[in-house]
Amino acid sequence: MSHTLVTGSTAGFGRELAFQLCTMGAKVVLNGRDLKRLEETAMDFQDAGFQVARVVGDISDPEACRKIIDHCIVQFGRLDILVSNAGVGSGGEFSKTTPETFRRVFEINTLGTIYLTHFALPHIQETQGSIIFISSLAGFLGLPYSSLYSSSKMALTAIAQALQVEWKGTGVHIGIAYVGFLKNSEEKRVLGPTGELQPTGERKTFRLQSMDKASRAIIRLIQKRKGRMVLSTMGRILYVVLRFAPWLIRIILMNTQKKARKIYEPGN
């Protein structure tokens, strides 16, 4: 039975992934920044008969990340799997984005994953377990009106690739999953250019993947100890086209800028 930490697991995809792991017998440590929501989520899981622990903490703070990992060891005595899921979306025109927003997105999406991985590695090495980075299809290339989010997720590829080489032969599994557009709850918000929370915008342009299917794919990635997984048919097509005809993607992006602006700047 695996002992797993899923960050950002009080709502949305993180919660669904934690739930699916629990149904397979994993002992899961839930994490989030909102203590009330975290406690409610833990209670829901316990009422369903799952063995879970909880630890509040903002992953953008390195000391909080150290405490999160320490809490996992205190609760279960070991850590087999770390799923770095916590993140924040962002959208808006680059020239209108403030330095504070740049910093905040990278602190959460990139540095948060780095901090957690750093503190978790010694424990994962002991159990010869897995560290999973949750990236995005937006991490394949810089998307217009989402340059900040794209770059923060693209950085995870470099980290994963480097660690896969550094830790080869140690028994530590490093995997990265590129998740597409998900059927998120209506309450989901992203950071706007000046740091304000705003709706994700209309996405009928994209075929949305269910969180249930995406969660099951992540679990297969862990079970098969794969280095990379691209979720959804659209994602796999995008990956292939980017490899062999990147010029085509650029043409498509140039021709869909107005649609992209409506998604990431719905008020304009």
Buried (B, 14 or more C-beta within 10 A) or exposed (E): EBBBBBBBBBBBBBBBBBBBBBEEEBBBBBBBBEEEBBBEBBEBBEEEEBBBBBBBBBBBBBEBBBBBBEBBBEBBEBBBBBBBBBBBBBBBBEEEBEEEBBEBBBBBBBBBBBBBBEBBBEBBEBBEBBBBBBBBBBBBBBBBBBBBBBBBBBBBBEBBBEBBEEBEEEEBBBBBBBBBBBBBEEEBEBBBBEBEEBBBBEBEEEEBBEBEEBBBBBBEBBEEBBEBBBBBEBBBEBBEBBEEEEEEBEEEBEEEEEBBBBBBBBEE
